[in-house]
Amino acid sequence: MTTVVGPAESARRATKEYGSKEPAIKERPMADEYLPNPNLKIWIDGKLVPPAQATVSVFSHGLLYGDGVFEGIRVYNGRIFEGPAHMKRFALSLKAIRLEIPYTMDQLVDAMKQTIKANNTIDGYIRLVAARGPGTLGIHPFRTVAPNVFIICDRIQMFDPEMYEKGMKVITASTIRNHPNALSPQIKSLNYLNNIMAKIEAIDAGCLEAVMLNHEGYVGECTGDNLFIVQGGKLRTPATHCGLLGGVTRRLVLKMAQKRGIATDESTLTRADLYYSDEMFITGTGAEVCPVTEIDKRPVGDGKPGAITKQLIADFRAHIKSGEDMLA
């Protein structure tokens, strides 16, 4: 008969066998602040349920292999921000990995609205996920049953509010972006492991974000955000062929800059371009627009958010208040 032991007993046995001074497994209780709000309502496969009931099988290929896609979408004043752009990208990601779901994009928009209403969300964040469903333990993607689709609507805070005023520090990670022939960066997949490894590098360096280079050594993007710099009054950002996700907020910022008459350039950037830049900021659905004032221990410009950065942050906030490009 097989005896099942818990992590504490496993640690004791490993310590005895290998003579380690530290336990092989450290017990780390989950902090309450990281647990989901039990009062949330999660939309999963057509039903609104509390988090404890919003579950998927341990045989889900989304869990076992990261086989699925997602979108992160902001809610401002009870409305879905840049909804059409997000849904278009979601549909293209599904098509790219050949994952068919039993819902149209319009039906998912209605489901998101239901979830917003059920959670009384005014300002928040939506995570829309489609994962290939449970199946065999092999990697075969079509030996699975129905996919899981779920929607979480909750709050999100990527960075300390002070960083939006004073700027943040970043590093350049040694972990690179995926090669585009391995996995297209335009697919917003559930597999973020290389981004996570770069994020760990940033945290170890006392930062919250890291710049990731591509396979050729050129600038790609950050672990969860797109990157912009200002050089000689021109707004520059890596082109999408440099191995980055064409972010919805990235596109909006380029549009706002052009309205301001600010010259824009989507091309190839080197690490030296970052070091020599006058200003720098990141963009993303979760991050919004946040200035960067130091990279790899080097100040960006004079070490303070620059004029163009501050103007675009102000324009972004005004755009949010306007209600433009939002789904009610």
SEMI-27432 format. One record per residue (C-alpha): residue in one letter; residue number from 1; x, y, z. Coordinates in steps of 0.05 Angstrom, whole numbers, plus 5000, padded with zeros to 4 digits. Layout:
<atoms>
+------+-----+------+------+------+
! rest !  nr !    u !    v !    w !
+------+-----+------+------+------+
!    A ! NUM !    X !    Y !    Z !
...
+------+-----+------+------+------+
</atoms>
This chain:
<atoms>
+------+-----+------+------+------+
! rest !  nr !    u !    v !    w !
+------+-----+------+------+------+
!    M !   1 ! 5000 ! 5000 ! 5000 !
!    T !   2 ! 5026 ! 5069 ! 4982 !
!    T !   3 ! 5031 ! 5119 ! 5039 !
!    V !   4 ! 5018 ! 5192 ! 5021 !
!    V !   5 ! 5058 ! 5242 ! 5062 !
!    G !   6 ! 5049 ! 5317 ! 5068 !
!    P !   7 ! 5099 ! 5371 ! 5051 !
!    A !   8 ! 5126 ! 5377 ! 5122 !
!    E !   9 ! 5141 ! 5303 ! 5126 !
!    S !  10 ! 5172 ! 5305 ! 5056 !
!    A !  11 ! 5217 ! 5361 ! 5079 !
!    R !  12 ! 5238 ! 5323 ! 5141 !
!    R !  13 ! 5256 ! 5262 ! 5100 !
!    A !  14 ! 5294 ! 5303 ! 5048 !
!    T !  15 ! 5333 ! 5337 ! 5104 !
!    K !  16 ! 5352 ! 5271 ! 5134 !
!    E !  17 ! 5371 ! 5239 ! 5068 !
!    Y !  18 ! 5411 ! 5297 ! 5039 !
!    G !  19 ! 5437 ! 5329 ! 5102 !
!    S !  20 ! 5410 ! 5398 ! 5084 !
!    K !  21 ! 5409 ! 5451 ! 5138 !
!    E !  22 ! 5347 ! 5482 ! 5107 !
!    P !  23 ! 5281 ! 5444 ! 5097 !
!    A !  24 ! 5271 ! 5421 ! 5025 !
!    I !  25 ! 5202 ! 5453 ! 5025 !
!    K !  26 ! 5187 ! 5517 ! 5062 !
!    E !  27 ! 5117 ! 5526 ! 5088 !
!    R !  28 ! 5092 ! 5594 ! 5065 !
!    P !  29 ! 5020 ! 5611 ! 5085 !
!    M !  30 ! 4982 ! 5651 ! 5034 !
!    A !  31 ! 4973 ! 5724 ! 5056 !
!    D !  32 ! 4900 ! 5745 ! 5059 !
!    E !  33 ! 4915 ! 5804 ! 5013 !
!    Y !  34 ! 4932 ! 5755 ! 4956 !
!    L !  35 ! 4869 ! 5714 ! 4963 !
!    P !  36 ! 4810 ! 5729 ! 4917 !
!    N !  37 ! 4752 ! 5767 ! 4946 !
!    P !  38 ! 4701 ! 5712 ! 4964 !
!    N !  39 ! 4644 ! 5760 ! 4947 !
!    L !  40 ! 4665 ! 5766 ! 4874 !
!    K !  41 ! 4623 ! 5736 ! 4819 !
!    I !  42 ! 4662 ! 5699 ! 4765 !
!    W !  43 ! 4631 ! 5684 ! 4697 !
!    I !  44 ! 4652 ! 5614 ! 4677 !
!    D !  45 ! 4623 ! 5574 ! 4620 !
!    G !  46 ! 4559 ! 5614 ! 4621 !
!    K !  47 ! 4546 ! 5619 ! 4696 !
!    L !  48 ! 4562 ! 5671 ! 4749 !
!    V !  49 ! 4590 ! 5637 ! 4811 !
!    P !  50 ! 4634 ! 5655 ! 4871 !
!    P !  51 ! 4709 ! 5643 ! 4865 !
!    A !  52 ! 4707 ! 5578 ! 4904 !
!    Q !  53 ! 4661 ! 5549 ! 4851 !
!    A !  54 ! 4698 ! 5579 ! 4791 !
!    T !  55 ! 4742 ! 5518 ! 4779 !
!    V !  56 ! 4772 ! 5480 ! 4721 !
!    S !  57 ! 4797 ! 5408 ! 4718 !
!    V !  58 ! 4868 ! 5391 ! 4736 !
!    F !  59 ! 4868 ! 5356 ! 4668 !
!    S !  60 ! 4855 ! 5422 ! 4632 !
!    H !  61 ! 4907 ! 5433 ! 4578 !
!    G !  62 ! 4905 ! 5507 ! 4595 !
!    L !  63 ! 4934 ! 5488 ! 4663 !
!    L !  64 ! 4979 ! 5430 ! 4641 !
!    Y !  65 ! 5009 ! 5464 ! 4580 !
!    G !  66 ! 4990 ! 5537 ! 4580 !
!    D !  67 ! 4946 ! 5521 ! 4521 !
!    G !  68 ! 4899 ! 5581 ! 4517 !
!    V !  69 ! 4894 ! 5656 ! 4508 !
!    F !  70 ! 4871 ! 5716 ! 4547 !
!    E !  71 ! 4857 ! 5790 ! 4547 !
!    G !  72 ! 4866 ! 5842 ! 4602 !
!    I !  73 ! 4815 ! 5897 ! 4595 !
!    R !  74 ! 4803 ! 5960 ! 4636 !
!    V !  75 ! 4735 ! 5983 ! 4662 !
!    Y !  76 ! 4728 ! 6058 ! 4672 !
!    N !  77 ! 4663 ! 6088 ! 4699 !
!    G !  78 ! 4628 ! 6022 ! 4689 !
!    R !  79 ! 4648 ! 6018 ! 4615 !
!    I !  80 ! 4693 ! 5971 ! 4577 !
!    F !  81 ! 4755 ! 6009 ! 4552 !
!    E !  82 ! 4776 ! 5998 ! 4480 !
!    G !  83 ! 4730 ! 5938 ! 4477 !
!    P !  84 ! 4730 ! 5927 ! 4401 !
!    A !  85 ! 4806 ! 5928 ! 4398 !
!    H !  86 ! 4812 ! 5877 ! 4454 !
!    M !  87 ! 4760 ! 5831 ! 4425 !
!    K !  88 ! 4792 ! 5833 ! 4356 !
!    R !  89 ! 4859 ! 5812 ! 4387 !
!    F !  90 ! 4825 ! 5758 ! 4428 !
!    A !  91 ! 4792 ! 5729 ! 4366 !
!    L !  92 ! 4858 ! 5730 ! 4327 !
!    S !  93 ! 4894 ! 5695 ! 4384 !
!    L !  94 ! 4841 ! 5641 ! 4386 !
!    K !  95 ! 4847 ! 5632 ! 4311 !
!    A !  96 ! 4923 ! 5628 ! 4314 !
!    I !  97 ! 4923 ! 5570 ! 4364 !
!    R !  98 ! 4862 ! 5537 ! 4332 !
!    L !  99 ! 4820 ! 5540 ! 4394 !
!    E ! 100 ! 4746 ! 5541 ! 4379 !
!    I ! 101 ! 4699 ! 5566 ! 4434 !
!    P ! 102 ! 4623 ! 5562 ! 4436 !
!    Y ! 103 ! 4613 ! 5637 ! 4441 !
!    T ! 104 ! 4615 ! 5695 ! 4392 !
!    M ! 105 ! 4654 ! 5758 ! 4409 !
!    D ! 106 ! 4588 ! 5795 ! 4418 !
!    Q ! 107 ! 4565 ! 5742 ! 4468 !
!    L ! 108 ! 4630 ! 5751 ! 4507 !
!    V ! 109 ! 4621 ! 5826 ! 4509 !
!    D ! 110 ! 4551 ! 5815 ! 4538 !
!    A ! 111 ! 4581 ! 5766 ! 4588 !
!    M ! 112 ! 4632 ! 5818 ! 4609 !
!    K ! 113 ! 4577 ! 5869 ! 4619 !
!    Q ! 114 ! 4539 ! 5818 ! 4662 !
!    T ! 115 ! 4602 ! 5807 ! 4703 !
!    I ! 116 ! 4614 ! 5882 ! 4712 !
!    K ! 117 ! 4543 ! 5891 ! 4735 !
!    A ! 118 ! 4544 ! 5831 ! 4782 !
!    N ! 119 ! 4606 ! 5858 ! 4816 !
!    N ! 120 ! 4582 ! 5931 ! 4818 !
!    T ! 121 ! 4647 ! 5951 ! 4784 !
!    I ! 122 ! 4658 ! 6024 ! 4770 !
!    D ! 123 ! 4733 ! 6024 ! 4757 !
!    G ! 124 ! 4767 ! 5957 ! 4752 !
!    Y ! 125 ! 4799 ! 5904 ! 4708 !
!    I ! 126 ! 4772 ! 5846 ! 4668 !
!    R ! 127 ! 4811 ! 5782 ! 4654 !
!    L ! 128 ! 4779 ! 5744 ! 4596 !
!    V ! 129 ! 4808 ! 5674 ! 4588 !
!    A ! 130 ! 4797 ! 5616 ! 4540 !
!    A ! 131 ! 4834 ! 5552 ! 4557 !
!    R ! 132 ! 4834 ! 5486 ! 4520 !
!    G ! 133 ! 4793 ! 5440 ! 4563 !
!    P ! 134 ! 4809 ! 5376 ! 4600 !
!    G ! 135 ! 4837 ! 5318 ! 4561 !
!    T ! 136 ! 4891 ! 5265 ! 4560 !
!    L ! 137 ! 4958 ! 5276 ! 4594 !
!    G ! 138 ! 4992 ! 5278 ! 4526 !
!    I ! 139 ! 5004 ! 5343 ! 4490 !
!    H ! 140 ! 4954 ! 5327 ! 4434 !
!    P ! 141 ! 4909 ! 5389 ! 4433 !
!    F ! 142 ! 4849 ! 5354 ! 4400 !
!    R ! 143 ! 4844 ! 5298 ! 4450 !
!    T ! 144 ! 4806 ! 5345 ! 4496 !
!    V ! 145 ! 4734 ! 5361 ! 4511 !
!    A ! 146 ! 4699 ! 5429 ! 4513 !
!    P ! 147 ! 4744 ! 5489 ! 4527 !
!    N ! 148 ! 4736 ! 5532 ! 4589 !
!    V ! 149 ! 4719 ! 5605 ! 4582 !
!    F ! 150 ! 4717 ! 5650 ! 4642 !
!    I ! 151 ! 4715 ! 5724 ! 4661 !
!    I ! 152 ! 4743 ! 5755 ! 4724 !
!    C ! 153 ! 4725 ! 5826 ! 4741 !
!    D ! 154 ! 4765 ! 5855 ! 4799 !
!    R ! 155 ! 4812 ! 5912 ! 4818 !
!    I ! 156 ! 4885 ! 5916 ! 4796 !
!    Q ! 157 ! 4944 ! 5958 ! 4817 !
!    M ! 158 ! 5008 ! 5945 ! 4780 !
!    F ! 159 ! 5052 ! 5998 ! 4812 !
!    D ! 160 ! 5054 ! 6046 ! 4871 !
!    P ! 161 ! 5015 ! 6110 ! 4855 !
!    E ! 162 ! 5078 ! 6150 ! 4871 !
!    M ! 163 ! 5113 ! 6119 ! 4811 !
!    Y ! 164 ! 5065 ! 6153 ! 4764 !
!    E ! 165 ! 5087 ! 6220 ! 4791 !
!    K ! 166 ! 5162 ! 6209 ! 4803 !
!    G ! 167 ! 5177 ! 6152 ! 4756 !
!    M ! 168 ! 5202 ! 6081 ! 4764 !
!    K ! 169 ! 5268 ! 6043 ! 4758 !
!    V ! 170 ! 5277 ! 5986 ! 4709 !
!    I ! 171 ! 5333 ! 5939 ! 4689 !
!    T ! 172 ! 5350 ! 5902 ! 4625 !
!    A ! 173 ! 5336 ! 5828 ! 4636 !
!    S ! 174 ! 5381 ! 5772 ! 4612 !
!    T ! 175 ! 5319 ! 5732 ! 4595 !
!    I ! 176 ! 5299 ! 5747 ! 4524 !
!    R ! 177 ! 5231 ! 5749 ! 4489 !
!    N ! 178 ! 5208 ! 5686 ! 4454 !
!    H ! 179 ! 5234 ! 5678 ! 4383 !
!    P ! 180 ! 5176 ! 5698 ! 4337 !
!    N ! 181 ! 5183 ! 5632 ! 4299 !
!    A ! 182 ! 5175 ! 5595 ! 4365 !
!    L ! 183 ! 5113 ! 5632 ! 4388 !
!    S ! 184 ! 5085 ! 5695 ! 4355 !
!    P ! 185 ! 5086 ! 5753 ! 4404 !
!    Q ! 186 ! 5019 ! 5774 ! 4375 !
!    I ! 187 ! 4987 ! 5714 ! 4409 !
!    K ! 188 ! 4968 ! 5734 ! 4479 !
!    S ! 189 ! 4977 ! 5664 ! 4506 !
!    L ! 190 ! 4971 ! 5635 ! 4576 !
!    N ! 191 ! 5045 ! 5617 ! 4575 !
!    Y ! 192 ! 5082 ! 5676 ! 4605 !
!    L ! 193 ! 5140 ! 5637 ! 4634 !
!    N ! 194 ! 5196 ! 5676 ! 4600 !
!    N ! 195 ! 5163 ! 5741 ! 4621 !
!    I ! 196 ! 5158 ! 5714 ! 4692 !
!    M ! 197 ! 5232 ! 5696 ! 4693 !
!    A ! 198 ! 5250 ! 5767 ! 4671 !
!    K ! 199 ! 5202 ! 5794 ! 4725 !
!    I ! 200 ! 5240 ! 5754 ! 4777 !
!    E ! 201 ! 5305 ! 5787 ! 4753 !
!    A ! 202 ! 5273 ! 5855 ! 4762 !
!    I ! 203 ! 5248 ! 5839 ! 4832 !
!    D ! 204 ! 5316 ! 5812 ! 4852 !
!    A ! 205 ! 5346 ! 5878 ! 4828 !
!    G ! 206 ! 5297 ! 5918 ! 4870 !
!    C ! 207 ! 5253 ! 5939 ! 4811 !
!    L ! 208 ! 5184 ! 5921 ! 4787 !
!    E ! 209 ! 5196 ! 5920 ! 4713 !
!    A ! 210 ! 5249 ! 5895 ! 4664 !
!    V ! 211 ! 5264 ! 5910 ! 4591 !
!    M ! 212 ! 5268 ! 5846 ! 4550 !
!    L ! 213 ! 5311 ! 5842 ! 4488 !
!    N ! 214 ! 5295 ! 5799 ! 4428 !
!    H ! 215 ! 5335 ! 5742 ! 4398 !
!    E ! 216 ! 5377 ! 5792 ! 4358 !
!    G ! 217 ! 5394 ! 5835 ! 4419 !
!    Y ! 218 ! 5347 ! 5892 ! 4401 !
!    V ! 219 ! 5295 ! 5920 ! 4449 !
!    G ! 220 ! 5229 ! 5882 ! 4450 !
!    E ! 221 ! 5183 ! 5901 ! 4507 !
!    C ! 222 ! 5179 ! 5897 ! 4583 !
!    T ! 223 ! 5152 ! 5837 ! 4621 !
!    G ! 224 ! 5080 ! 5861 ! 4615 !
!    D ! 225 ! 5084 ! 5928 ! 4581 !
!    N ! 226 ! 5106 ! 5963 ! 4517 !
!    L ! 227 ! 5164 ! 6013 ! 4520 !
!    F ! 228 ! 5171 ! 6083 ! 4493 !
!    I ! 229 ! 5230 ! 6132 ! 4493 !
!    V ! 230 ! 5237 ! 6205 ! 4472 !
!    Q ! 231 ! 5299 ! 6225 ! 4434 !
!    G ! 232 ! 5307 ! 6296 ! 4408 !
!    G ! 233 ! 5232 ! 6309 ! 4414 !
!    K ! 234 ! 5214 ! 6246 ! 4375 !
!    L ! 235 ! 5172 ! 6191 ! 4407 !
!    R ! 236 ! 5203 ! 6123 ! 4391 !
!    T ! 237 ! 5180 ! 6052 ! 4405 !
!    P ! 238 ! 5202 ! 5984 ! 4379 !
!    A ! 239 ! 5164 ! 5961 ! 4317 !
!    T ! 240 ! 5120 ! 5899 ! 4325 !
!    H ! 241 ! 5168 ! 5858 ! 4283 !
!    C ! 242 ! 5219 ! 5866 ! 4340 !
!    G ! 243 ! 5182 ! 5812 ! 4378 !
!    L ! 244 ! 5130 ! 5848 ! 4420 !
!    L ! 245 ! 5056 ! 5848 ! 4430 !
!    G ! 246 ! 5022 ! 5906 ! 4394 !
!    G ! 247 ! 4989 ! 5934 ! 4456 !
!    V ! 248 ! 4922 ! 5968 ! 4455 !
!    T ! 249 ! 4948 ! 6025 ! 4499 !
!    R ! 250 ! 5011 ! 6029 ! 4457 !
!    R ! 251 ! 4968 ! 6042 ! 4395 !
!    L ! 252 ! 4927 ! 6094 ! 4432 !
!    V ! 253 ! 4989 ! 6131 ! 4457 !
!    L ! 254 ! 5018 ! 6134 ! 4386 !
!    K ! 255 ! 4951 ! 6162 ! 4362 !
!    M ! 256 ! 4950 ! 6215 ! 4418 !
!    A ! 257 ! 5022 ! 6236 ! 4403 !
!    Q ! 258 ! 5006 ! 6245 ! 4330 !
!    K ! 259 ! 4946 ! 6289 ! 4348 !
!    R ! 260 ! 4995 ! 6332 ! 4388 !
!    G ! 261 ! 5041 ! 6338 ! 4329 !
!    I ! 262 ! 5095 ! 6297 ! 4363 !
!    A ! 263 ! 5137 ! 6259 ! 4312 !
!    T ! 264 ! 5132 ! 6183 ! 4322 !
!    D ! 265 ! 5178 ! 6127 ! 4300 !
!    E ! 266 ! 5166 ! 6052 ! 4303 !
!    S ! 267 ! 5233 ! 6020 ! 4288 !
!    T ! 268 ! 5291 ! 5981 ! 4318 !
!    L ! 269 ! 5320 ! 6004 ! 4384 !
!    T ! 270 ! 5384 ! 5984 ! 4418 !
!    R ! 271 ! 5401 ! 5983 ! 4492 !
!    A ! 272 ! 5445 ! 6044 ! 4479 !
!    D ! 273 ! 5384 ! 6081 ! 4452 !
!    L ! 274 ! 5352 ! 6070 ! 4520 !
!    Y ! 275 ! 5413 ! 6096 ! 4557 !
!    Y ! 276 ! 5417 ! 6158 ! 4513 !
!    S ! 277 ! 5342 ! 6174 ! 4515 !
!    D ! 278 ! 5315 ! 6239 ! 4542 !
!    E ! 279 ! 5251 ! 6208 ! 4568 !
!    M ! 280 ! 5222 ! 6139 ! 4577 !
!    F ! 281 ! 5155 ! 6108 ! 4596 !
!    I ! 282 ! 5117 ! 6043 ! 4593 !
!    T ! 283 ! 5046 ! 6030 ! 4571 !
!    G ! 284 ! 4997 ! 5973 ! 4583 !
!    T ! 285 ! 4925 ! 5958 ! 4601 !
!    G ! 286 ! 4944 ! 5945 ! 4673 !
!    A ! 287 ! 5001 ! 5995 ! 4678 !
!    E ! 288 ! 4966 ! 6049 ! 4637 !
!    V ! 289 ! 5021 ! 6101 ! 4624 !
!    C ! 290 ! 5079 ! 6104 ! 4675 !
!    P ! 291 ! 5144 ! 6143 ! 4670 !
!    V ! 292 ! 5212 ! 6110 ! 4675 !
!    T ! 293 ! 5268 ! 6152 ! 4705 !
!    E ! 294 ! 5324 ! 6101 ! 4713 !
!    I ! 295 ! 5349 ! 6041 ! 4673 !
!    D ! 296 ! 5407 ! 5996 ! 4694 !
!    K ! 297 ! 5430 ! 6047 ! 4746 !
!    R ! 298 ! 5431 ! 6103 ! 4694 !
!    P ! 299 ! 5385 ! 6163 ! 4700 !
!    V ! 300 ! 5338 ! 6175 ! 4642 !
!    G ! 301 ! 5347 ! 6247 ! 4621 !
!    D ! 302 ! 5351 ! 6289 ! 4684 !
!    G ! 303 ! 5322 ! 6232 ! 4726 !
!    K ! 304 ! 5252 ! 6261 ! 4726 !
!    P ! 305 ! 5190 ! 6249 ! 4682 !
!    G ! 306 ! 5198 ! 6291 ! 4620 !
!    A ! 307 ! 5151 ! 6341 ! 4588 !
!    I ! 308 ! 5126 ! 6296 ! 4532 !
!    T ! 309 ! 5115 ! 6238 ! 4580 !
!    K ! 310 ! 5074 ! 6282 ! 4627 !
!    Q ! 311 ! 5034 ! 6310 ! 4569 !
!    L ! 312 ! 5016 ! 6241 ! 4543 !
!    I ! 313 ! 4997 ! 6217 ! 4613 !
!    A ! 314 ! 4951 ! 6277 ! 4619 !
!    D ! 315 ! 4922 ! 6263 ! 4550 !
!    F ! 316 ! 4911 ! 6190 ! 4568 !
!    R ! 317 ! 4874 ! 6209 ! 4632 !
!    A ! 318 ! 4831 ! 6259 ! 4594 !
!    H ! 319 ! 4815 ! 6206 ! 4543 !
!    I ! 320 ! 4791 ! 6160 ! 4598 !
!    K ! 321 ! 4745 ! 6214 ! 4626 !
!    S ! 322 ! 4717 ! 6229 ! 4557 !
!    G ! 323 ! 4687 ! 6160 ! 4551 !
!    E ! 324 ! 4711 ! 6154 ! 4479 !
!    D ! 325 ! 4723 ! 6083 ! 4452 !
!    M ! 326 ! 4685 ! 6051 ! 4509 !
!    L ! 327 ! 4629 ! 6000 ! 4509 !
!    A ! 328 ! 4572 ! 6018 ! 4555 !
+------+-----+------+------+------+
</atoms>
